[in-house]
Structures are given as C-alpha cells and as structure tokens.
Amino acid sequence: MASPTYRSPFPAPLERKTFLNGYVFGAPVGDLGWFASLLIGLATGMVAFFSATFLGIVALLVMLSTGHKVDMAQSYRLFGFPAGVIVMVLAVSYMAMLWIKRITRKS
C-alpha cells in the first residue's frame, strides 16, 4: 500500500523576480528579441537625456536668478548628453546581456 503524500499548505518557493533574472520593476524583459532589446535600450537613453536636460535647465535657471551669467546650451552639454550616453550604454549592455543569456540557454 502506498503511503499518502502530504501537501504543504504553503506554495513552493517561486522564482524571485530580480534584476539578474530579467525583470525590471516586475516587468519581464528577459524574453525580448534583439530588436526590441535595442529599442528599449535606446529609448531608456533618450528618457535619461530629456530628464537630465530638463533638470539642467532648471538648475541653470536657478543660477541665472541668483545673478550668475550662464549659457543655456550648457544644459545639453554638461547635463543631458553625458547622462543620456551613460544610461544608454548601460541599458543596451544590460539588454544585450539578457538576450545573449537567453540565446545561449536555448542552445
């Protein structure tokens, strides 16, 4: 006679939705293709560029209101462009790492 199996009332531990498992803020980005990964990486860089440029303009407006003479083009050169490039490189690298990991796992 087979012994009865005991089923725990608690579910089995689920796979944690972490950054290295291909989840960003709970959204699964590990199963995307190369084009979608590239597109998301570039879009993230653009969002960072525009956000940093906006914050740079606000910072320069504060400096301008305190009496400093500033050139508003510095908001692009000093704030927006470096932030956009850094975030875009990091995002595209992360998405490429996830894509390569998925491709090598299937082979």
C-alpha positions as CSV (number, residue, x, y, z in Angstrom):
1,M,0.0,0.0,0.0
2,A,1.4,3.4,-1.0
3,S,1.9,5.9,1.7
4,P,-0.2,9.1,1.5
5,T,1.6,12.2,0.4
6,Y,1.5,15.2,2.5
7,R,0.9,18.5,0.6
8,S,2.1,21.6,2.3
9,P,-0.4,24.4,2.7
10,F,2.3,26.8,1.6
11,P,3.2,27.1,-2.1
12,A,6.6,26.1,-3.3
13,P,9.1,29.0,-3.3
14,L,8.6,30.9,-6.5
15,E,11.5,32.2,-8.6
16,R,12.3,35.6,-7.4
17,K,11.7,38.4,-9.9
18,T,15.1,40.1,-9.7
19,F,17.2,42.3,-11.9
20,L,19.5,39.5,-12.9
21,N,16.6,37.1,-13.7
22,G,15.4,39.5,-16.5
23,Y,12.8,41.6,-14.5
24,V,12.9,45.4,-14.2
25,F,10.4,46.7,-11.7
26,G,8.4,43.5,-12.1
27,A,8.2,43.7,-15.9
28,P,9.8,40.7,-17.7
29,V,12.4,42.0,-20.2
30,G,14.5,38.8,-20.4
31,D,12.4,37.2,-23.2
32,L,12.7,40.0,-25.8
33,G,14.4,39.7,-29.2
34,W,17.4,41.6,-30.3
35,F,15.5,44.5,-31.9
36,A,13.1,45.0,-29.0
37,S,16.1,45.0,-26.6
38,L,17.9,47.5,-28.7
39,L,14.8,49.7,-29.0
40,I,14.2,49.7,-25.2
41,G,17.9,50.5,-24.6
42,L,17.8,53.5,-26.9
43,A,14.5,54.7,-25.5
44,T,15.9,54.5,-22.0
45,G,18.9,56.6,-23.1
46,M,16.5,59.2,-24.6
47,V,14.4,59.4,-21.5
48,A,17.6,59.9,-19.4
49,F,18.7,62.6,-21.9
50,F,15.5,64.6,-21.8
51,S,15.2,64.2,-18.0
52,A,18.7,65.3,-17.3
53,T,18.3,68.2,-19.8
54,F,15.2,69.4,-18.0
55,L,16.9,69.2,-14.6
56,G,19.9,71.0,-16.1
57,I,17.7,73.8,-17.4
58,V,16.0,74.2,-14.0
59,A,19.4,74.3,-12.3
60,L,20.7,76.9,-14.8
61,L,17.5,79.0,-14.3
62,V,18.2,78.9,-10.6
63,M,21.8,80.0,-11.2
64,L,20.5,82.7,-13.6
65,S,18.0,84.0,-11.0
66,T,20.8,84.4,-8.4
67,G,22.8,86.7,-10.7
68,H,25.2,84.4,-12.5
69,K,25.7,84.7,-16.2
70,V,25.0,81.3,-17.8
71,D,24.7,79.8,-21.3
72,M,21.6,77.7,-21.6
73,A,23.4,75.4,-24.1
74,Q,25.3,74.0,-21.1
75,S,22.2,72.1,-20.0
76,Y,22.7,69.9,-23.1
77,R,26.5,69.7,-23.0
78,L,27.0,69.3,-19.2
79,F,23.8,67.5,-18.1
80,G,21.8,65.9,-20.9
81,F,24.3,64.4,-23.2
82,P,26.6,62.7,-20.7
83,A,23.6,61.3,-18.7
84,G,21.9,60.1,-21.9
85,V,25.0,58.4,-23.2
86,I,25.9,56.7,-19.9
87,V,22.4,55.4,-19.3
88,M,22.0,54.3,-22.9
89,V,25.3,52.3,-22.8
90,L,24.3,50.7,-19.5
91,A,20.8,49.9,-20.8
92,V,21.9,48.5,-24.1
93,S,24.6,46.4,-22.3
94,Y,22.1,45.0,-19.9
95,M,19.6,44.2,-22.6
96,A,22.3,42.6,-24.7
97,M,23.4,40.5,-21.7
98,L,19.9,39.3,-21.2
99,W,19.5,38.5,-24.9
100,I,22.8,36.6,-25.1
101,K,21.9,34.7,-21.9
102,R,18.5,33.7,-23.4
103,I,20.1,32.6,-26.7
104,T,22.8,30.5,-25.1
105,R,20.3,28.9,-22.7
106,K,18.2,27.7,-25.6
107,S,21.1,26.1,-27.5
